[in-house]
Amino acid sequence: MWGRRLTLSVFLVGSAASAVFFGTADGVAAIIASGMALSFFNLGAWGALYAVTPEIYPTSLRATGSGWAAGVGRIASIIAPLAVPVLLALGGAPLLFVVFAGFFVVAAVGAWGLVDRRGLALDDR
């Protein structure tokens, strides 16, 4: 119905919006609601990403391409926590979560550059 590219983009945009709401929430109910939304959209984006990643690469390079993509993601997951104290010092939690939201938006825009292979077998490349 939607395709994987649109699904990934929608979940990434939802993650971005939820991150901004979470970072600027000031009451208990707002923190819980925005945290639930952030978790929902972030987990949905990861699920879609795991469906999209293997089909980007031709069969002969699929394992290597997916492995490199996962490796780069792990490098980013090392760097991101190191940036947290700096961002908190510069602008507090709102700035921190706006920066996170910015990366979600960049990823959503990047997802539009992907070829949607809905209905095609992976071996058709």
C-alpha atoms as an extended CHARMM CRD file, in Angstrom:
* protein
*
       125  EXT
         1         1  MET       CA              0.0000000000        0.0000000000        0.0000000000  PROA      1               0.0000000000
         2         2  TRP       CA              2.4900000000        2.6650000000        1.1270000000  PROA      2               0.0000000000
         3         3  GLY       CA              5.7910000000        1.0960000000        0.2040000000  PROA      3               0.0000000000
         4         4  ARG       CA              8.8480000000        0.8970000000        2.3820000000  PROA      4               0.0000000000
         5         5  ARG       CA             10.3400000000        4.2690000000        1.4330000000  PROA      5               0.0000000000
         6         6  LEU       CA              7.2130000000        6.2090000000        2.4120000000  PROA      6               0.0000000000
         7         7  THR       CA              6.8090000000        4.1270000000        5.5820000000  PROA      7               0.0000000000
         8         8  LEU       CA             10.4000000000        4.8470000000        6.5990000000  PROA      8               0.0000000000
         9         9  SER       CA             10.0040000000        8.5680000000        5.8770000000  PROA      9               0.0000000000
        10        10  VAL       CA              6.7600000000        8.8720000000        7.8350000000  PROA      10              0.0000000000
        11        11  PHE       CA              8.2430000000        7.1540000000       10.8630000000  PROA      11              0.0000000000
        12        12  LEU       CA             11.3850000000        9.3240000000       10.6870000000  PROA      12              0.0000000000
        13        13  VAL       CA              9.3400000000       12.5370000000       10.4840000000  PROA      13              0.0000000000
        14        14  GLY       CA              7.2100000000       11.2740000000       13.3940000000  PROA      14              0.0000000000
        15        15  SER       CA             10.4180000000       10.6080000000       15.3230000000  PROA      15              0.0000000000
        16        16  ALA       CA             11.6270000000       14.1470000000       14.6200000000  PROA      16              0.0000000000
        17        17  ALA       CA              8.3820000000       15.7470000000       15.7850000000  PROA      17              0.0000000000
        18        18  SER       CA              8.2320000000       13.5270000000       18.8680000000  PROA      18              0.0000000000
        19        19  ALA       CA             11.8490000000       14.3660000000       19.7590000000  PROA      19              0.0000000000
        20        20  VAL       CA             11.0660000000       18.0880000000       19.6860000000  PROA      20              0.0000000000
        21        21  PHE       CA              7.9540000000       17.5790000000       21.8240000000  PROA      21              0.0000000000
        22        22  PHE       CA              9.8810000000       15.3720000000       24.2510000000  PROA      22              0.0000000000
        23        23  GLY       CA             12.7180000000       17.8810000000       24.5930000000  PROA      23              0.0000000000
        24        24  THR       CA             10.3350000000       20.7580000000       25.2500000000  PROA      24              0.0000000000
        25        25  ALA       CA              7.7820000000       18.9150000000       27.4270000000  PROA      25              0.0000000000
        26        26  ASP       CA              7.2950000000       20.4970000000       30.8290000000  PROA      26              0.0000000000
        27        27  GLY       CA              4.6950000000       18.3720000000       32.5910000000  PROA      27              0.0000000000
        28        28  VAL       CA              4.5880000000       14.7290000000       33.5810000000  PROA      28              0.0000000000
        29        29  ALA       CA              1.7480000000       13.8790000000       31.1700000000  PROA      29              0.0000000000
        30        30  ALA       CA              3.5080000000       15.6590000000       28.2760000000  PROA      30              0.0000000000
        31        31  ILE       CA              6.7830000000       13.8810000000       29.0020000000  PROA      31              0.0000000000
        32        32  ILE       CA              5.0920000000       10.4820000000       29.1130000000  PROA      32              0.0000000000
        33        33  ALA       CA              2.9790000000       11.0970000000       25.9910000000  PROA      33              0.0000000000
        34        34  SER       CA              5.8480000000       12.4960000000       23.9330000000  PROA      34              0.0000000000
        35        35  GLY       CA              8.1640000000        9.7300000000       25.1610000000  PROA      35              0.0000000000
        36        36  MET       CA              5.6360000000        7.1060000000       24.0890000000  PROA      36              0.0000000000
        37        37  ALA       CA              5.3020000000        8.7710000000       20.6780000000  PROA      37              0.0000000000
        38        38  LEU       CA              9.0850000000        8.9660000000       20.3010000000  PROA      38              0.0000000000
        39        39  SER       CA              9.4310000000        5.2890000000       21.1550000000  PROA      39              0.0000000000
        40        40  PHE       CA              6.6410000000        4.3160000000       18.7510000000  PROA      40              0.0000000000
        41        41  PHE       CA              7.9950000000        6.2590000000       15.7900000000  PROA      41              0.0000000000
        42        42  ASN       CA             11.6390000000        5.3770000000       16.4650000000  PROA      42              0.0000000000
        43        43  LEU       CA             10.9110000000        1.6470000000       16.6680000000  PROA      43              0.0000000000
        44        44  GLY       CA              8.7990000000        1.8950000000       13.5140000000  PROA      44              0.0000000000
        45        45  ALA       CA             11.6610000000        3.6210000000       11.7010000000  PROA      45              0.0000000000
        46        46  TRP       CA             14.0790000000        0.8870000000       12.7690000000  PROA      46              0.0000000000
        47        47  GLY       CA             11.6920000000       -1.8030000000       11.5470000000  PROA      47              0.0000000000
        48        48  ALA       CA             11.3110000000       -0.0970000000        8.1810000000  PROA      48              0.0000000000
        49        49  LEU       CA             15.0520000000        0.4910000000        7.9540000000  PROA      49              0.0000000000
        50        50  TYR       CA             15.7600000000       -3.2060000000        8.4310000000  PROA      50              0.0000000000
        51        51  ALA       CA             13.3490000000       -3.9580000000        5.5840000000  PROA      51              0.0000000000
        52        52  VAL       CA             14.8620000000       -1.3220000000        3.2690000000  PROA      52              0.0000000000
        53        53  THR       CA             18.6020000000       -1.8560000000        3.8610000000  PROA      53              0.0000000000
        54        54  PRO       CA             19.0450000000       -5.2880000000        2.2410000000  PROA      54              0.0000000000
        55        55  GLU       CA             17.1600000000       -4.3590000000       -0.9240000000  PROA      55              0.0000000000
        56        56  ILE       CA             19.3970000000       -1.3650000000       -1.6170000000  PROA      56              0.0000000000
        57        57  TYR       CA             22.3530000000       -3.5780000000       -2.4930000000  PROA      57              0.0000000000
        58        58  PRO       CA             22.6440000000       -6.0730000000       -5.3520000000  PROA      58              0.0000000000
        59        59  THR       CA             22.5900000000       -9.7140000000       -4.2730000000  PROA      59              0.0000000000
        60        60  SER       CA             26.3460000000      -10.1710000000       -4.6420000000  PROA      60              0.0000000000
        61        61  LEU       CA             27.0640000000       -7.2410000000       -2.2800000000  PROA      61              0.0000000000
        62        62  ARG       CA             24.0540000000       -7.4430000000        0.0480000000  PROA      62              0.0000000000
        63        63  ALA       CA             25.8030000000       -8.8060000000        3.1430000000  PROA      63              0.0000000000
        64        64  THR       CA             28.7830000000       -6.4850000000        2.7770000000  PROA      64              0.0000000000
        65        65  GLY       CA             26.6300000000       -3.4040000000        2.1440000000  PROA      65              0.0000000000
        66        66  SER       CA             24.2860000000       -4.1210000000        5.0350000000  PROA      66              0.0000000000
        67        67  GLY       CA             27.2590000000       -4.8380000000        7.2930000000  PROA      67              0.0000000000
        68        68  TRP       CA             28.9550000000       -1.5660000000        6.4180000000  PROA      68              0.0000000000
        69        69  ALA       CA             25.7140000000        0.3420000000        6.9680000000  PROA      69              0.0000000000
        70        70  ALA       CA             25.3290000000       -1.2710000000       10.3940000000  PROA      70              0.0000000000
        71        71  GLY       CA             28.9680000000       -0.5010000000       11.2080000000  PROA      71              0.0000000000
        72        72  VAL       CA             28.5910000000        3.1760000000       10.3480000000  PROA      72              0.0000000000
        73        73  GLY       CA             25.4610000000        3.2460000000       12.5120000000  PROA      73              0.0000000000
        74        74  ARG       CA             27.4440000000        1.8260000000       15.4180000000  PROA      74              0.0000000000
        75        75  ILE       CA             30.0860000000        4.5000000000       15.0030000000  PROA      75              0.0000000000
        76        76  ALA       CA             27.3440000000        7.1240000000       15.1720000000  PROA      76              0.0000000000
        77        77  SER       CA             25.9560000000        5.4520000000       18.2910000000  PROA      77              0.0000000000
        78        78  ILE       CA             29.3760000000        5.9020000000       19.9130000000  PROA      78              0.0000000000
        79        79  ILE       CA             29.6880000000        9.5550000000       18.9020000000  PROA      79              0.0000000000
        80        80  ALA       CA             26.1340000000       10.6500000000       19.7990000000  PROA      80              0.0000000000
        81        81  PRO       CA             26.3970000000       10.1380000000       23.5820000000  PROA      81              0.0000000000
        82        82  LEU       CA             29.6970000000       12.0210000000       23.5730000000  PROA      82              0.0000000000
        83        83  ALA       CA             27.9000000000       15.0360000000       22.0570000000  PROA      83              0.0000000000
        84        84  VAL       CA             25.1800000000       15.0630000000       24.7400000000  PROA      84              0.0000000000
        85        85  PRO       CA             27.1280000000       16.9250000000       27.4710000000  PROA      85              0.0000000000
        86        86  VAL       CA             28.2490000000       19.5670000000       24.9830000000  PROA      86              0.0000000000
        87        87  LEU       CA             24.7110000000       20.1290000000       23.6770000000  PROA      87              0.0000000000
        88        88  LEU       CA             23.2720000000       20.2060000000       27.2070000000  PROA      88              0.0000000000
        89        89  ALA       CA             25.8140000000       22.8510000000       28.1810000000  PROA      89              0.0000000000
        90        90  LEU       CA             25.0400000000       24.9410000000       25.0970000000  PROA      90              0.0000000000
        91        91  GLY       CA             21.2520000000       24.9230000000       25.2600000000  PROA      91              0.0000000000
        92        92  GLY       CA             19.8790000000       22.2950000000       27.5930000000  PROA      92              0.0000000000
        93        93  ALA       CA             17.4940000000       19.4780000000       26.7470000000  PROA      93              0.0000000000
        94        94  PRO       CA             15.4930000000       21.4630000000       24.1630000000  PROA      94              0.0000000000
        95        95  LEU       CA             18.5910000000       22.0230000000       22.0080000000  PROA      95              0.0000000000
        96        96  LEU       CA             19.6700000000       18.4190000000       22.4490000000  PROA      96              0.0000000000
        97        97  PHE       CA             16.3800000000       17.0270000000       21.1980000000  PROA      97              0.0000000000
        98        98  VAL       CA             16.1070000000       19.5750000000       18.3840000000  PROA      98              0.0000000000
        99        99  VAL       CA             19.5110000000       18.3770000000       17.1530000000  PROA      99              0.0000000000
       100       100  PHE       CA             18.2920000000       14.7720000000       17.3630000000  PROA      100             0.0000000000
       101       101  ALA       CA             15.1740000000       15.8100000000       15.4400000000  PROA      101             0.0000000000
       102       102  GLY       CA             17.3630000000       17.4160000000       12.7810000000  PROA      102             0.0000000000
       103       103  PHE       CA             19.1300000000       14.1250000000       12.1690000000  PROA      103             0.0000000000
       104       104  PHE       CA             15.7590000000       12.3620000000       11.8540000000  PROA      104             0.0000000000
       105       105  VAL       CA             14.7110000000       14.9530000000        9.2500000000  PROA      105             0.0000000000
       106       106  VAL       CA             17.9680000000       14.4980000000        7.3100000000  PROA      106             0.0000000000
       107       107  ALA       CA             17.3540000000       10.7380000000        7.3010000000  PROA      107             0.0000000000
       108       108  ALA       CA             13.7350000000       11.2230000000        6.1640000000  PROA      108             0.0000000000
       109       109  VAL       CA             14.8640000000       13.4130000000        3.2640000000  PROA      109             0.0000000000
       110       110  GLY       CA             17.5440000000       10.8530000000        2.3890000000  PROA      110             0.0000000000
       111       111  ALA       CA             14.9510000000        8.0870000000        2.3610000000  PROA      111             0.0000000000
       112       112  TRP       CA             13.1980000000        9.8280000000       -0.5300000000  PROA      112             0.0000000000
       113       113  GLY       CA             16.2950000000        9.2210000000       -2.6530000000  PROA      113             0.0000000000
       114       114  LEU       CA             15.9190000000        5.4630000000       -2.2740000000  PROA      114             0.0000000000
       115       115  VAL       CA             14.4170000000        3.3520000000       -5.0240000000  PROA      115             0.0000000000
       116       116  ASP       CA             11.1380000000        1.8210000000       -3.9320000000  PROA      116             0.0000000000
       117       117  ARG       CA             11.3340000000       -1.8420000000       -4.9480000000  PROA      117             0.0000000000
       118       118  ARG       CA              7.8160000000       -2.7480000000       -3.8810000000  PROA      118             0.0000000000
       119       119  GLY       CA              6.6020000000       -5.8570000000       -5.6690000000  PROA      119             0.0000000000
       120       120  LEU       CA             10.0080000000       -6.7470000000       -7.1330000000  PROA      120             0.0000000000
       121       121  ALA       CA             12.0560000000       -9.7740000000       -6.1660000000  PROA      121             0.0000000000
       122       122  LEU       CA             15.4620000000       -8.9730000000       -4.7280000000  PROA      122             0.0000000000
       123       123  ASP       CA             17.1090000000      -11.1420000000       -7.3870000000  PROA      123             0.0000000000
       124       124  ASP       CA             15.7200000000       -8.9180000000      -10.1660000000  PROA      124             0.0000000000
       125       125  ARG       CA             18.8410000000       -6.7320000000       -9.9630000000  PROA      125             0.0000000000
